[in-house]
Every structure is written in C-alpha cells, then in structure tokens.
Amino acid sequence: LVYRKAAGMEIPAARFWFKLGLLLYDSRADRESLAAFQKTAELEKTGVTAFAARVWIGHMNDLLGNRPAALVAYQDALKIDPGTAMMHSQWRMTIDRDWVEMRLAAPFARQ
C-alpha cells in the first residue's frame, strides 16, 4: 500500500526510495522493491547510496530470474564504486566491491 501511494507521487529523495526498497525486499515484494531501487538509482548518481542501489537492482533481478539484467546492474555498480561499504547487518551483508564481484560469479539468493 505504501509503495502504491509513493509510486504515484513525485518524491525526489533518494534515501526515501532506498529505504522503501529495503522494506519491500524484507516483505518479499520483489517487483516493487526493484522499482524503488531503480528510482533511487535515477536520483542518486554517485556515492555509496548510488552504488548500493545498483547492487540491489542486481539482487532483485537475480531473485526475479533475470540474470542478464542483474549482471548489468552489478557491472554498473562497479563503475561507480565509491570505495566504501554499506552494511546490512540484519541480513549479514557488507555491500562493497568484493560483494559485487561475488555476485558477478554467483547469483544473489535470499537467505
């Protein structure tokens, strides 16, 4: 419900969309999560949020069975790697260059 309302609004805050994407992932609303991360990536071009959003686009595409799109997203993330990591301790993830390189070798799977 929150996603449907937000999707119809013009919210130019990348952090809003990123957080919504994480909440939707946690709720297993994978298509909506992907859309929220795509909106984040549209708004955020550099920095750790931009990097992580592209990684999450890859994750969501892997979960949705679209490996070619996932690979593109992971490669896009590496192009803007800020050299810092984003931690998601609730899922035991440290999203950094090493994480992305692992995802290029093996698809992301929900734990």
N, C-alpha and C positions, 0 to 999 in steps of 0.2 A: 504494500500500500504506500509506504513512504517513497519507494522508488518511482512508482507511477506518478505520484504528485510531483516529485522533484524533476522527473523527466520532462514534464510539461512546463517547467519554469526555466528562466534564464538565470542560472546561478553561476557566476564567474569565479567561484572559489575552488581551486584545485583540491585543497585539503578536504573540503566537504565531500567531493566526489570520491576521493581516495578512501576516506573513512567509510563512506557508504558502500564502496566496492568490497571492503573487508567485511563489513557486517553482512552483506549479501552472500559472500563466499561462505562465511560461517553458517549461514542459514541454508546453504546449498541451492541458492538461486543463481545458478552459474551464468545463464544468459544475461540476466540483469547486472550481475557483478561485472561481467565482461564490458557491458555498455558503460558502467560507471568508471571503470579503469580507462576505457577509451576516451571518455570525456576528460578525465584527469590528464591524459597524455595530450589532448588537444590544447589544454590550458597551460600545461607546465612543460617547458621545452628543455630545461637544464636543471641540474641538482639532483639530490637523492630521491625526491618525490617523483620527478620525471623518470628517472632510472627505474625505480621500483614499480611505477605504474606500468611501464613497458614489460617488465618481468611478469607482473601479474596478468597482463594481457596474454603473455605466453602461457602462464599456468592455466588460465581459464580456457584458452583454445585447446591445450592438451586435454583438459577434463572433458571438453565438448567433442573430442575426437578429431580436431582439426590440426594435426601435427604440422603441416606446411605453414599455416598462419602462426603457430606457436614458434617455429624456428625463426621466422621473420621478426617476430616481436623480440625474441631473445637477442638476435643479432642487432636490432635497433637499440636495445638497451646497452649492449656493449659499446656501441658508437658514442654514447653519452655518459659512460661510466664516470661518476664523479670521484671515484677512489675511496668512497666511504660506504658503509653498510647500513642497511635498515634492518632492525631486529624485530622479529615477531615471536616473542618468547612463548606465547600461548600455543604456537604450532611448532616450536623448536626450529625456527628458520632464521638464518642470517643471510639476507639477500645482499650479495656482493659479487664481484667478478667470478670468484670460484663457484659460487652457487649457480650462476648463469651458465658457466662452462659445463657444469654437471647436467644442467637441463638441456643443453645442446646435444649431449651424449645420450641422455635418457629422459623420456617424458616425465613431466610432473605428475605425481599421483597424490590424491588426498590421503592423509594419514588418519 
